[in-house]
């Protein structure tokens, strides 16, 4: 018997305020202040403005990085062309087996490497 009474009390506590047709209006009739609504709206507007600025900053950063990557790709293409020309010269030198030409080519390569090193530094 006592279990049945406790079950009914728990059930009543669980479903307190709920009727067959829905929720009783008196149990959940909390009035929201108009000023609270205005403050919440202003807070949301501030957040939207912040997010808009943040997304604009991210867009600028992405565009900046894309420009840097494009320039880097162009530089890599030009250096690839220079290196292929250098390799062609090396092939020519190794085919002729002239020691004077070999020395000139190696010295030129070292000088060009040092110049490029100091220009990039």
Phi and psi restraints in degrees (range 20) as a CNS / XPLOR table:
assign (resid 1 and name C) (resid 2 and name N)
       (resid 2 and name CA) (resid 2 and name C) 1.0 -67.1 20.0 2
assign (resid 2 and name N) (resid 2 and name CA)
       (resid 2 and name C) (resid 3 and name N) 1.0 -34.8 20.0 2
assign (resid 2 and name C) (resid 3 and name N)
       (resid 3 and name CA) (resid 3 and name C) 1.0 -62.4 20.0 2
assign (resid 3 and name N) (resid 3 and name CA)
       (resid 3 and name C) (resid 4 and name N) 1.0 -39.5 20.0 2
assign (resid 3 and name C) (resid 4 and name N)
       (resid 4 and name CA) (resid 4 and name C) 1.0 -65.7 20.0 2
assign (resid 4 and name N) (resid 4 and name CA)
       (resid 4 and name C) (resid 5 and name N) 1.0 -41.9 20.0 2
assign (resid 4 and name C) (resid 5 and name N)
       (resid 5 and name CA) (resid 5 and name C) 1.0 -64.3 20.0 2
assign (resid 5 and name N) (resid 5 and name CA)
       (resid 5 and name C) (resid 6 and name N) 1.0 -42.4 20.0 2
assign (resid 5 and name C) (resid 6 and name N)
       (resid 6 and name CA) (resid 6 and name C) 1.0 -65.4 20.0 2
assign (resid 6 and name N) (resid 6 and name CA)
       (resid 6 and name C) (resid 7 and name N) 1.0 -40.1 20.0 2
assign (resid 6 and name C) (resid 7 and name N)
       (resid 7 and name CA) (resid 7 and name C) 1.0 -59.9 20.0 2
assign (resid 7 and name N) (resid 7 and name CA)
       (resid 7 and name C) (resid 8 and name N) 1.0 -44.1 20.0 2
assign (resid 7 and name C) (resid 8 and name N)
       (resid 8 and name CA) (resid 8 and name C) 1.0 -65.5 20.0 2
assign (resid 8 and name N) (resid 8 and name CA)
       (resid 8 and name C) (resid 9 and name N) 1.0 -39.1 20.0 2
assign (resid 8 and name C) (resid 9 and name N)
       (resid 9 and name CA) (resid 9 and name C) 1.0 -64.6 20.0 2
assign (resid 9 and name N) (resid 9 and name CA)
       (resid 9 and name C) (resid 10 and name N) 1.0 -43.8 20.0 2
assign (resid 9 and name C) (resid 10 and name N)
       (resid 10 and name CA) (resid 10 and name C) 1.0 -63.9 20.0 2
assign (resid 10 and name N) (resid 10 and name CA)
       (resid 10 and name C) (resid 11 and name N) 1.0 -41.4 20.0 2
assign (resid 10 and name C) (resid 11 and name N)
       (resid 11 and name CA) (resid 11 and name C) 1.0 -65.1 20.0 2
assign (resid 11 and name N) (resid 11 and name CA)
       (resid 11 and name C) (resid 12 and name N) 1.0 -42.4 20.0 2
assign (resid 11 and name C) (resid 12 and name N)
       (resid 12 and name CA) (resid 12 and name C) 1.0 -64.4 20.0 2
assign (resid 12 and name N) (resid 12 and name CA)
       (resid 12 and name C) (resid 13 and name N) 1.0 -40.2 20.0 2
assign (resid 12 and name C) (resid 13 and name N)
       (resid 13 and name CA) (resid 13 and name C) 1.0 -66.2 20.0 2
assign (resid 13 and name N) (resid 13 and name CA)
       (resid 13 and name C) (resid 14 and name N) 1.0 -38.2 20.0 2
assign (resid 13 and name C) (resid 14 and name N)
       (resid 14 and name CA) (resid 14 and name C) 1.0 -67.6 20.0 2
assign (resid 14 and name N) (resid 14 and name CA)
       (resid 14 and name C) (resid 15 and name N) 1.0 -43.8 20.0 2
assign (resid 14 and name C) (resid 15 and name N)
       (resid 15 and name CA) (resid 15 and name C) 1.0 -101.4 20.0 2
assign (resid 15 and name N) (resid 15 and name CA)
       (resid 15 and name C) (resid 16 and name N) 1.0 22.6 20.0 2
assign (resid 15 and name C) (resid 16 and name N)
       (resid 16 and name CA) (resid 16 and name C) 1.0 -64.0 20.0 2
assign (resid 16 and name N) (resid 16 and name CA)
       (resid 16 and name C) (resid 17 and name N) 1.0 127.0 20.0 2
assign (resid 16 and name C) (resid 17 and name N)
       (resid 17 and name CA) (resid 17 and name C) 1.0 94.2 20.0 2
assign (resid 17 and name N) (resid 17 and name CA)
       (resid 17 and name C) (resid 18 and name N) 1.0 -3.6 20.0 2
assign (resid 17 and name C) (resid 18 and name N)
       (resid 18 and name CA) (resid 18 and name C) 1.0 -109.2 20.0 2
assign (resid 18 and name N) (resid 18 and name CA)
       (resid 18 and name C) (resid 19 and name N) 1.0 126.0 20.0 2
assign (resid 18 and name C) (resid 19 and name N)
       (resid 19 and name CA) (resid 19 and name C) 1.0 -108.8 20.0 2
assign (resid 19 and name N) (resid 19 and name CA)
       (resid 19 and name C) (resid 20 and name N) 1.0 177.9 20.0 2
assign (resid 19 and name C) (resid 20 and name N)
       (resid 20 and name CA) (resid 20 and name C) 1.0 -62.7 20.0 2
assign (resid 20 and name N) (resid 20 and name CA)
       (resid 20 and name C) (resid 21 and name N) 1.0 -35.8 20.0 2
assign (resid 20 and name C) (resid 21 and name N)
       (resid 21 and name CA) (resid 21 and name C) 1.0 -84.6 20.0 2
assign (resid 21 and name N) (resid 21 and name CA)
       (resid 21 and name C) (resid 22 and name N) 1.0 -5.9 20.0 2
assign (resid 21 and name C) (resid 22 and name N)
       (resid 22 and name CA) (resid 22 and name C) 1.0 142.2 20.0 2
assign (resid 22 and name N) (resid 22 and name CA)
       (resid 22 and name C) (resid 23 and name N) 1.0 -150.5 20.0 2
assign (resid 22 and name C) (resid 23 and name N)
       (resid 23 and name CA) (resid 23 and name C) 1.0 -93.5 20.0 2
assign (resid 23 and name N) (resid 23 and name CA)
       (resid 23 and name C) (resid 24 and name N) 1.0 138.1 20.0 2
assign (resid 23 and name C) (resid 24 and name N)
       (resid 24 and name CA) (resid 24 and name C) 1.0 -67.8 20.0 2
assign (resid 24 and name N) (resid 24 and name CA)
       (resid 24 and name C) (resid 25 and name N) 1.0 134.7 20.0 2
assign (resid 24 and name C) (resid 25 and name N)
       (resid 25 and name CA) (resid 25 and name C) 1.0 -67.4 20.0 2
assign (resid 25 and name N) (resid 25 and name CA)
       (resid 25 and name C) (resid 26 and name N) 1.0 -28.8 20.0 2
assign (resid 25 and name C) (resid 26 and name N)
       (resid 26 and name CA) (resid 26 and name C) 1.0 -71.9 20.0 2
assign (resid 26 and name N) (resid 26 and name CA)
       (resid 26 and name C) (resid 27 and name N) 1.0 -29.2 20.0 2
assign (resid 26 and name C) (resid 27 and name N)
       (resid 27 and name CA) (resid 27 and name C) 1.0 -77.0 20.0 2
assign (resid 27 and name N) (resid 27 and name CA)
       (resid 27 and name C) (resid 28 and name N) 1.0 -27.5 20.0 2
assign (resid 27 and name C) (resid 28 and name N)
       (resid 28 and name CA) (resid 28 and name C) 1.0 -120.5 20.0 2
assign (resid 28 and name N) (resid 28 and name CA)
       (resid 28 and name C) (resid 29 and name N) 1.0 30.6 20.0 2
assign (resid 28 and name C) (resid 29 and name N)
       (resid 29 and name CA) (resid 29 and name C) 1.0 -95.4 20.0 2
assign (resid 29 and name N) (resid 29 and name CA)
       (resid 29 and name C) (resid 30 and name N) 1.0 69.0 20.0 2
assign (resid 29 and name C) (resid 30 and name N)
       (resid 30 and name CA) (resid 30 and name C) 1.0 -92.4 20.0 2
assign (resid 30 and name N) (resid 30 and name CA)
       (resid 30 and name C) (resid 31 and name N) 1.0 125.8 20.0 2
assign (resid 30 and name C) (resid 31 and name N)
       (resid 31 and name CA) (resid 31 and name C) 1.0 -85.2 20.0 2
assign (resid 31 and name N) (resid 31 and name CA)
       (resid 31 and name C) (resid 32 and name N) 1.0 133.5 20.0 2
assign (resid 31 and name C) (resid 32 and name N)
       (resid 32 and name CA) (resid 32 and name C) 1.0 -94.4 20.0 2
assign (resid 32 and name N) (resid 32 and name CA)
       (resid 32 and name C) (resid 33 and name N) 1.0 128.8 20.0 2
assign (resid 32 and name C) (resid 33 and name N)
       (resid 33 and name CA) (resid 33 and name C) 1.0 -67.5 20.0 2
assign (resid 33 and name N) (resid 33 and name CA)
       (resid 33 and name C) (resid 34 and name N) 1.0 140.2 20.0 2
assign (resid 33 and name C) (resid 34 and name N)
       (resid 34 and name CA) (resid 34 and name C) 1.0 -64.4 20.0 2
assign (resid 34 and name N) (resid 34 and name CA)
       (resid 34 and name C) (resid 35 and name N) 1.0 -35.2 20.0 2
assign (resid 34 and name C) (resid 35 and name N)
       (resid 35 and name CA) (resid 35 and name C) 1.0 -66.9 20.0 2
assign (resid 35 and name N) (resid 35 and name CA)
       (resid 35 and name C) (resid 36 and name N) 1.0 -37.8 20.0 2
assign (resid 35 and name C) (resid 36 and name N)
       (resid 36 and name CA) (resid 36 and name C) 1.0 -62.8 20.0 2
assign (resid 36 and name N) (resid 36 and name CA)
       (resid 36 and name C) (resid 37 and name N) 1.0 -40.4 20.0 2
assign (resid 36 and name C) (resid 37 and name N)
       (resid 37 and name CA) (resid 37 and name C) 1.0 -62.0 20.0 2
assign (resid 37 and name N) (resid 37 and name CA)
       (resid 37 and name C) (resid 38 and name N) 1.0 -43.7 20.0 2
assign (resid 37 and name C) (resid 38 and name N)
       (resid 38 and name CA) (resid 38 and name C) 1.0 -63.6 20.0 2
assign (resid 38 and name N) (resid 38 and name CA)
       (resid 38 and name C) (resid 39 and name N) 1.0 -43.3 20.0 2
assign (resid 38 and name C) (resid 39 and name N)
       (resid 39 and name CA) (resid 39 and name C) 1.0 -63.6 20.0 2
assign (resid 39 and name N) (resid 39 and name CA)
       (resid 39 and name C) (resid 40 and name N) 1.0 -40.9 20.0 2
assign (resid 39 and name C) (resid 40 and name N)
       (resid 40 and name CA) (resid 40 and name C) 1.0 -64.9 20.0 2
assign (resid 40 and name N) (resid 40 and name CA)
       (resid 40 and name C) (resid 41 and name N) 1.0 -39.6 20.0 2
assign (resid 40 and name C) (resid 41 and name N)
       (resid 41 and name CA) (resid 41 and name C) 1.0 -65.3 20.0 2
assign (resid 41 and name N) (resid 41 and name CA)
       (resid 41 and name C) (resid 42 and name N) 1.0 -42.8 20.0 2
assign (resid 41 and name C) (resid 42 and name N)
       (resid 42 and name CA) (resid 42 and name C) 1.0 -63.5 20.0 2
assign (resid 42 and name N) (resid 42 and name CA)
       (resid 42 and name C) (resid 43 and name N) 1.0 -39.3 20.0 2
assign (resid 42 and name C) (resid 43 and name N)
       (resid 43 and name CA) (resid 43 and name C) 1.0 -62.4 20.0 2
assign (resid 43 and name N) (resid 43 and name CA)
       (resid 43 and name C) (resid 44 and name N) 1.0 -41.7 20.0 2
assign (resid 43 and name C) (resid 44 and name N)
       (resid 44 and name CA) (resid 44 and name C) 1.0 -65.5 20.0 2
assign (resid 44 and name N) (resid 44 and name CA)
       (resid 44 and name C) (resid 45 and name N) 1.0 -39.7 20.0 2
assign (resid 44 and name C) (resid 45 and name N)
       (resid 45 and name CA) (resid 45 and name C) 1.0 -62.8 20.0 2
assign (resid 45 and name N) (resid 45 and name CA)
       (resid 45 and name C) (resid 46 and name N) 1.0 -41.8 20.0 2
assign (resid 45 and name C) (resid 46 and name N)
       (resid 46 and name CA) (resid 46 and name C) 1.0 -62.1 20.0 2
assign (resid 46 and name N) (resid 46 and name CA)
       (resid 46 and name C) (resid 47 and name N) 1.0 -40.7 20.0 2
assign (resid 46 and name C) (resid 47 and name N)
       (resid 47 and name CA) (resid 47 and name C) 1.0 -66.1 20.0 2
assign (resid 47 and name N) (resid 47 and name CA)
       (resid 47 and name C) (resid 48 and name N) 1.0 -40.2 20.0 2
assign (resid 47 and name C) (resid 48 and name N)
       (resid 48 and name CA) (resid 48 and name C) 1.0 -63.8 20.0 2
assign (resid 48 and name N) (resid 48 and name CA)
       (resid 48 and name C) (resid 49 and name N) 1.0 -43.1 20.0 2
assign (resid 48 and name C) (resid 49 and name N)
       (resid 49 and name CA) (resid 49 and name C) 1.0 -62.7 20.0 2
assign (resid 49 and name N) (resid 49 and name CA)
       (resid 49 and name C) (resid 50 and name N) 1.0 -42.7 20.0 2
assign (resid 49 and name C) (resid 50 and name N)
       (resid 50 and name CA) (resid 50 and name C) 1.0 -62.1 20.0 2
assign (resid 50 and name N) (resid 50 and name CA)
       (resid 50 and name C) (resid 51 and name N) 1.0 -44.8 20.0 2
assign (resid 50 and name C) (resid 51 and name N)
       (resid 51 and name CA) (resid 51 and name C) 1.0 -65.0 20.0 2
assign (resid 51 and name N) (resid 51 and name CA)
       (resid 51 and name C) (resid 52 and name N) 1.0 -35.7 20.0 2
assign (resid 51 and name C) (resid 52 and name N)
       (resid 52 and name CA) (resid 52 and name C) 1.0 -65.2 20.0 2
assign (resid 52 and name N) (resid 52 and name CA)
       (resid 52 and name C) (resid 53 and name N) 1.0 -44.9 20.0 2
assign (resid 52 and name C) (resid 53 and name N)
       (resid 53 and name CA) (resid 53 and name C) 1.0 -63.2 20.0 2
assign (resid 53 and name N) (resid 53 and name CA)
       (resid 53 and name C) (resid 54 and name N) 1.0 -42.9 20.0 2
assign (resid 53 and name C) (resid 54 and name N)
       (resid 54 and name CA) (resid 54 and name C) 1.0 -62.3 20.0 2
assign (resid 54 and name N) (resid 54 and name CA)
       (resid 54 and name C) (resid 55 and name N) 1.0 -43.0 20.0 2
assign (resid 54 and name C) (resid 55 and name N)
       (resid 55 and name CA) (resid 55 and name C) 1.0 -67.4 20.0 2
assign (resid 55 and name N) (resid 55 and name CA)
       (resid 55 and name C) (resid 56 and name N) 1.0 -35.0 20.0 2
assign (resid 55 and name C) (resid 56 and name N)
       (resid 56 and name CA) (resid 56 and name C) 1.0 -64.8 20.0 2
assign (resid 56 and name N) (resid 56 and name CA)
       (resid 56 and name C) (resid 57 and name N) 1.0 -41.5 20.0 2
assign (resid 56 and name C) (resid 57 and name N)
       (resid 57 and name CA) (resid 57 and name C) 1.0 -64.2 20.0 2
assign (resid 57 and name N) (resid 57 and name CA)
       (resid 57 and name C) (resid 58 and name N) 1.0 -40.1 20.0 2
assign (resid 57 and name C) (resid 58 and name N)
       (resid 58 and name CA) (resid 58 and name C) 1.0 -64.1 20.0 2
assign (resid 58 and name N) (resid 58 and name CA)
       (resid 58 and name C) (resid 59 and name N) 1.0 -40.7 20.0 2
assign (resid 58 and name C) (resid 59 and name N)
       (resid 59 and name CA) (resid 59 and name C) 1.0 -61.7 20.0 2
assign (resid 59 and name N) (resid 59 and name CA)
       (resid 59 and name C) (resid 60 and name N) 1.0 -45.4 20.0 2
assign (resid 59 and name C) (resid 60 and name N)
       (resid 60 and name CA) (resid 60 and name C) 1.0 -61.5 20.0 2
assign (resid 60 and name N) (resid 60 and name CA)
       (resid 60 and name C) (resid 61 and name N) 1.0 -41.8 20.0 2
assign (resid 60 and name C) (resid 61 and name N)
       (resid 61 and name CA) (resid 61 and name C) 1.0 -64.0 20.0 2
assign (resid 61 and name N) (resid 61 and name CA)
       (resid 61 and name C) (resid 62 and name N) 1.0 -41.9 20.0 2
assign (resid 61 and name C) (resid 62 and name N)
       (resid 62 and name CA) (resid 62 and name C) 1.0 -64.6 20.0 2
assign (resid 62 and name N) (resid 62 and name CA)
       (resid 62 and name C) (resid 63 and name N) 1.0 -43.4 20.0 2
assign (resid 62 and name C) (resid 63 and name N)
       (resid 63 and name CA) (resid 63 and name C) 1.0 -63.3 20.0 2
assign (resid 63 and name N) (resid 63 and name CA)
       (resid 63 and name C) (resid 64 and name N) 1.0 -39.7 20.0 2
assign (resid 63 and name C) (resid 64 and name N)
       (resid 64 and name CA) (resid 64 and name C) 1.0 -62.5 20.0 2
assign (resid 64 and name N) (resid 64 and name CA)
       (resid 64 and name C) (resid 65 and name N) 1.0 -43.9 20.0 2
assign (resid 64 and name C) (resid 65 and name N)
       (resid 65 and name CA) (resid 65 and name C) 1.0 -66.6 20.0 2
assign (resid 65 and name N) (resid 65 and name CA)
       (resid 65 and name C) (resid 66 and name N) 1.0 -37.2 20.0 2
assign (resid 65 and name C) (resid 66 and name N)
       (resid 66 and name CA) (resid 66 and name C) 1.0 -63.0 20.0 2
assign (resid 66 and name N) (resid 66 and name CA)
       (resid 66 and name C) (resid 67 and name N) 1.0 -40.9 20.0 2
assign (resid 66 and name C) (resid 67 and name N)
       (resid 67 and name CA) (resid 67 and name C) 1.0 -63.0 20.0 2
assign (resid 67 and name N) (resid 67 and name CA)
       (resid 67 and name C) (resid 68 and name N) 1.0 -42.5 20.0 2
assign (resid 67 and name C) (resid 68 and name N)
       (resid 68 and name CA) (resid 68 and name C) 1.0 -62.6 20.0 2
assign (resid 68 and name N) (resid 68 and name CA)
       (resid 68 and name C) (resid 69 and name N) 1.0 -43.9 20.0 2
assign (resid 68 and name C) (resid 69 and name N)
       (resid 69 and name CA) (resid 69 and name C) 1.0 -66.0 20.0 2
assign (resid 69 and name N) (resid 69 and name CA)
       (resid 69 and name C) (resid 70 and name N) 1.0 -37.0 20.0 2
assign (resid 69 and name C) (resid 70 and name N)
       (resid 70 and name CA) (resid 70 and name C) 1.0 -63.2 20.0 2
assign (resid 70 and name N) (resid 70 and name CA)
       (resid 70 and name C) (resid 71 and name N) 1.0 -44.8 20.0 2
assign (resid 70 and name C) (resid 71 and name N)
       (resid 71 and name CA) (resid 71 and name C) 1.0 -63.1 20.0 2
assign (resid 71 and name N) (resid 71 and name CA)
       (resid 71 and name C) (resid 72 and name N) 1.0 -40.3 20.0 2
assign (resid 71 and name C) (resid 72 and name N)
       (resid 72 and name CA) (resid 72 and name C) 1.0 -64.5 20.0 2
assign (resid 72 and name N) (resid 72 and name CA)
       (resid 72 and name C) (resid 73 and name N) 1.0 -40.0 20.0 2
assign (resid 72 and name C) (resid 73 and name N)
       (resid 73 and name CA) (resid 73 and name C) 1.0 -63.1 20.0 2
assign (resid 73 and name N) (resid 73 and name CA)
       (resid 73 and name C) (resid 74 and name N) 1.0 -41.3 20.0 2
assign (resid 73 and name C) (resid 74 and name N)
       (resid 74 and name CA) (resid 74 and name C) 1.0 -64.8 20.0 2
assign (resid 74 and name N) (resid 74 and name CA)
       (resid 74 and name C) (resid 75 and name N) 1.0 -41.1 20.0 2
assign (resid 74 and name C) (resid 75 and name N)
       (resid 75 and name CA) (resid 75 and name C) 1.0 -64.0 20.0 2
assign (resid 75 and name N) (resid 75 and name CA)
       (resid 75 and name C) (resid 76 and name N) 1.0 -39.0 20.0 2
assign (resid 75 and name C) (resid 76 and name N)
       (resid 76 and name CA) (resid 76 and name C) 1.0 -65.5 20.0 2
assign (resid 76 and name N) (resid 76 and name CA)
       (resid 76 and name C) (resid 77 and name N) 1.0 -38.8 20.0 2
assign (resid 76 and name C) (resid 77 and name N)
       (resid 77 and name CA) (resid 77 and name C) 1.0 -63.8 20.0 2
assign (resid 77 and name N) (resid 77 and name CA)
       (resid 77 and name C) (resid 78 and name N) 1.0 -42.7 20.0 2
assign (resid 77 and name C) (resid 78 and name N)
       (resid 78 and name CA) (resid 78 and name C) 1.0 -67.8 20.0 2
assign (resid 78 and name N) (resid 78 and name CA)
       (resid 78 and name C) (resid 79 and name N) 1.0 -39.0 20.0 2
assign (resid 78 and name C) (resid 79 and name N)
       (resid 79 and name CA) (resid 79 and name C) 1.0 -68.2 20.0 2
assign (resid 79 and name N) (resid 79 and name CA)
       (resid 79 and name C) (resid 80 and name N) 1.0 -31.8 20.0 2
assign (resid 79 and name C) (resid 80 and name N)
       (resid 80 and name CA) (resid 80 and name C) 1.0 -64.4 20.0 2
assign (resid 80 and name N) (resid 80 and name CA)
       (resid 80 and name C) (resid 81 and name N) 1.0 -39.8 20.0 2
assign (resid 80 and name C) (resid 81 and name N)
       (resid 81 and name CA) (resid 81 and name C) 1.0 -64.5 20.0 2
assign (resid 81 and name N) (resid 81 and name CA)
       (resid 81 and name C) (resid 82 and name N) 1.0 -42.1 20.0 2
assign (resid 81 and name C) (resid 82 and name N)
       (resid 82 and name CA) (resid 82 and name C) 1.0 -64.4 20.0 2
assign (resid 82 and name N) (resid 82 and name CA)
       (resid 82 and name C) (resid 83 and name N) 1.0 -44.1 20.0 2
assign (resid 82 and name C) (resid 83 and name N)
       (resid 83 and name CA) (resid 83 and name C) 1.0 -66.5 20.0 2
assign (resid 83 and name N) (resid 83 and name CA)
       (resid 83 and name C) (resid 84 and name N) 1.0 -35.2 20.0 2
assign (resid 83 and name C) (resid 84 and name N)
       (resid 84 and name CA) (resid 84 and name C) 1.0 -67.6 20.0 2
assign (resid 84 and name N) (resid 84 and name CA)
       (resid 84 and name C) (resid 85 and name N) 1.0 -36.7 20.0 2
assign (resid 84 and name C) (resid 85 and name N)
       (resid 85 and name CA) (resid 85 and name C) 1.0 -64.6 20.0 2
assign (resid 85 and name N) (resid 85 and name CA)
       (resid 85 and name C) (resid 86 and name N) 1.0 -39.1 20.0 2
assign (resid 85 and name C) (resid 86 and name N)
       (resid 86 and name CA) (resid 86 and name C) 1.0 -65.2 20.0 2
assign (resid 86 and name N) (resid 86 and name CA)
       (resid 86 and name C) (resid 87 and name N) 1.0 -41.5 20.0 2
assign (resid 86 and name C) (resid 87 and name N)
       (resid 87 and name CA) (resid 87 and name C) 1.0 -64.9 20.0 2
assign (resid 87 and name N) (resid 87 and name CA)
       (resid 87 and name C) (resid 88 and name N) 1.0 -36.5 20.0 2
assign (resid 87 and name C) (resid 88 and name N)
       (resid 88 and name CA) (resid 88 and name C) 1.0 -62.8 20.0 2
assign (resid 88 and name N) (resid 88 and name CA)
       (resid 88 and name C) (resid 89 and name N) 1.0 -39.6 20.0 2
assign (resid 88 and name C) (resid 89 and name N)
       (resid 89 and name CA) (resid 89 and name C) 1.0 -65.7 20.0 2
assign (resid 89 and name N) (resid 89 and name CA)
       (resid 89 and name C) (resid 90 and name N) 1.0 -41.4 20.0 2
assign (resid 89 and name C) (resid 90 and name N)
       (resid 90 and name CA) (resid 90 and name C) 1.0 -60.0 20.0 2
assign (resid 90 and name N) (resid 90 and name CA)
       (resid 90 and name C) (resid 91 and name N) 1.0 -42.2 20.0 2
assign (resid 90 and name C) (resid 91 and name N)
       (resid 91 and name CA) (resid 91 and name C) 1.0 -60.7 20.0 2
assign (resid 91 and name N) (resid 91 and name CA)
       (resid 91 and name C) (resid 92 and name N) 1.0 -42.1 20.0 2
assign (resid 91 and name C) (resid 92 and name N)
       (resid 92 and name CA) (resid 92 and name C) 1.0 -62.9 20.0 2
assign (resid 92 and name N) (resid 92 and name CA)
       (resid 92 and name C) (resid 93 and name N) 1.0 -42.9 20.0 2
assign (resid 92 and name C) (resid 93 and name N)
       (resid 93 and name CA) (resid 93 and name C) 1.0 -65.5 20.0 2
assign (resid 93 and name N) (resid 93 and name CA)
       (resid 93 and name C) (resid 94 and name N) 1.0 -44.4 20.0 2
assign (resid 93 and name C) (resid 94 and name N)
       (resid 94 and name CA) (resid 94 and name C) 1.0 -68.5 20.0 2
assign (resid 94 and name N) (resid 94 and name CA)
       (resid 94 and name C) (resid 95 and name N) 1.0 -27.0 20.0 2
assign (resid 94 and name C) (resid 95 and name N)
       (resid 95 and name CA) (resid 95 and name C) 1.0 -75.2 20.0 2
assign (resid 95 and name N) (resid 95 and name CA)
       (resid 95 and name C) (resid 96 and name N) 1.0 -35.9 20.0 2
assign (resid 95 and name C) (resid 96 and name N)
       (resid 96 and name CA) (resid 96 and name C) 1.0 -82.3 20.0 2
assign (resid 96 and name N) (resid 96 and name CA)
       (resid 96 and name C) (resid 97 and name N) 1.0 -24.5 20.0 2
assign (resid 96 and name C) (resid 97 and name N)
       (resid 97 and name CA) (resid 97 and name C) 1.0 58.1 20.0 2
assign (resid 97 and name N) (resid 97 and name CA)
       (resid 97 and name C) (resid 98 and name N) 1.0 34.8 20.0 2
assign (resid 97 and name C) (resid 98 and name N)
       (resid 98 and name CA) (resid 98 and name C) 1.0 -91.7 20.0 2
assign (resid 98 and name N) (resid 98 and name CA)
       (resid 98 and name C) (resid 99 and name N) 1.0 124.8 20.0 2
assign (resid 98 and name C) (resid 99 and name N)
       (resid 99 and name CA) (resid 99 and name C) 1.0 -68.9 20.0 2
assign (resid 99 and name N) (resid 99 and name CA)
       (resid 99 and name C) (resid 100 and name N) 1.0 -34.6 20.0 2
assign (resid 99 and name C) (resid 100 and name N)
       (resid 100 and name CA) (resid 100 and name C) 1.0 -67.0 20.0 2
assign (resid 100 and name N) (resid 100 and name CA)
       (resid 100 and name C) (resid 101 and name N) 1.0 -43.1 20.0 2
assign (resid 100 and name C) (resid 101 and name N)
       (resid 101 and name CA) (resid 101 and name C) 1.0 -64.4 20.0 2
assign (resid 101 and name N) (resid 101 and name CA)
       (resid 101 and name C) (resid 102 and name N) 1.0 -39.6 20.0 2
assign (resid 101 and name C) (resid 102 and name N)
       (resid 102 and name CA) (resid 102 and name C) 1.0 -61.7 20.0 2
assign (resid 102 and name N) (resid 102 and name CA)
       (resid 102 and name C) (resid 103 and name N) 1.0 -46.6 20.0 2
assign (resid 102 and name C) (resid 103 and name N)
       (resid 103 and name CA) (resid 103 and name C) 1.0 -62.0 20.0 2
assign (resid 103 and name N) (resid 103 and name CA)
       (resid 103 and name C) (resid 104 and name N) 1.0 -43.9 20.0 2
assign (resid 103 and name C) (resid 104 and name N)
       (resid 104 and name CA) (resid 104 and name C) 1.0 -62.3 20.0 2
assign (resid 104 and name N) (resid 104 and name CA)
       (resid 104 and name C) (resid 105 and name N) 1.0 -42.7 20.0 2
assign (resid 104 and name C) (resid 105 and name N)
       (resid 105 and name CA) (resid 105 and name C) 1.0 -66.9 20.0 2
assign (resid 105 and name N) (resid 105 and name CA)
       (resid 105 and name C) (resid 106 and name N) 1.0 -44.2 20.0 2
assign (resid 105 and name C) (resid 106 and name N)
       (resid 106 and name CA) (resid 106 and name C) 1.0 -64.8 20.0 2
assign (resid 106 and name N) (resid 106 and name CA)
       (resid 106 and name C) (resid 107 and name N) 1.0 -42.8 20.0 2
assign (resid 106 and name C) (resid 107 and name N)
       (resid 107 and name CA) (resid 107 and name C) 1.0 -63.8 20.0 2
assign (resid 107 and name N) (resid 107 and name CA)
       (resid 107 and name C) (resid 108 and name N) 1.0 -41.0 20.0 2
assign (resid 107 and name C) (resid 108 and name N)
       (resid 108 and name CA) (resid 108 and name C) 1.0 -64.1 20.0 2
assign (resid 108 and name N) (resid 108 and name CA)
       (resid 108 and name C) (resid 109 and name N) 1.0 -42.1 20.0 2
assign (resid 108 and name C) (resid 109 and name N)
       (resid 109 and name CA) (resid 109 and name C) 1.0 -62.6 20.0 2
assign (resid 109 and name N) (resid 109 and name CA)
       (resid 109 and name C) (resid 110 and name N) 1.0 -42.7 20.0 2
assign (resid 109 and name C) (resid 110 and name N)
       (resid 110 and name CA) (resid 110 and name C) 1.0 -64.8 20.0 2
assign (resid 110 and name N) (resid 110 and name CA)
       (resid 110 and name C) (resid 111 and name N) 1.0 -42.4 20.0 2
assign (resid 110 and name C) (resid 111 and name N)
       (resid 111 and name CA) (resid 111 and name C) 1.0 -64.2 20.0 2
assign (resid 111 and name N) (resid 111 and name CA)
       (resid 111 and name C) (resid 112 and name N) 1.0 -44.8 20.0 2
assign (resid 111 and name C) (resid 112 and name N)
       (resid 112 and name CA) (resid 112 and name C) 1.0 -62.9 20.0 2
assign (resid 112 and name N) (resid 112 and name CA)
       (resid 112 and name C) (resid 113 and name N) 1.0 -41.2 20.0 2
assign (resid 112 and name C) (resid 113 and name N)
       (resid 113 and name CA) (resid 113 and name C) 1.0 -61.7 20.0 2
assign (resid 113 and name N) (resid 113 and name CA)
       (resid 113 and name C) (resid 114 and name N) 1.0 -44.6 20.0 2
assign (resid 113 and name C) (resid 114 and name N)
       (resid 114 and name CA) (resid 114 and name C) 1.0 -65.0 20.0 2
assign (resid 114 and name N) (resid 114 and name CA)
       (resid 114 and name C) (resid 115 and name N) 1.0 -39.8 20.0 2
assign (resid 114 and name C) (resid 115 and name N)
       (resid 115 and name CA) (resid 115 and name C) 1.0 -64.3 20.0 2
assign (resid 115 and name N) (resid 115 and name CA)
       (resid 115 and name C) (resid 116 and name N) 1.0 -45.5 20.0 2
assign (resid 115 and name C) (resid 116 and name N)
       (resid 116 and name CA) (resid 116 and name C) 1.0 -63.2 20.0 2
assign (resid 116 and name N) (resid 116 and name CA)
       (resid 116 and name C) (resid 117 and name N) 1.0 -39.9 20.0 2
assign (resid 116 and name C) (resid 117 and name N)
       (resid 117 and name CA) (resid 117 and name C) 1.0 -61.5 20.0 2
assign (resid 117 and name N) (resid 117 and name CA)
       (resid 117 and name C) (resid 118 and name N) 1.0 -46.5 20.0 2
assign (resid 117 and name C) (resid 118 and name N)
       (resid 118 and name CA) (resid 118 and name C) 1.0 -71.7 20.0 2
assign (resid 118 and name N) (resid 118 and name CA)
       (resid 118 and name C) (resid 119 and name N) 1.0 -30.3 20.0 2
assign (resid 118 and name C) (resid 119 and name N)
       (resid 119 and name CA) (resid 119 and name C) 1.0 -71.1 20.0 2
assign (resid 119 and name N) (resid 119 and name CA)
       (resid 119 and name C) (resid 120 and name N) 1.0 -35.3 20.0 2
assign (resid 119 and name C) (resid 120 and name N)
       (resid 120 and name CA) (resid 120 and name C) 1.0 -80.2 20.0 2
assign (resid 120 and name N) (resid 120 and name CA)
       (resid 120 and name C) (resid 121 and name N) 1.0 -20.9 20.0 2
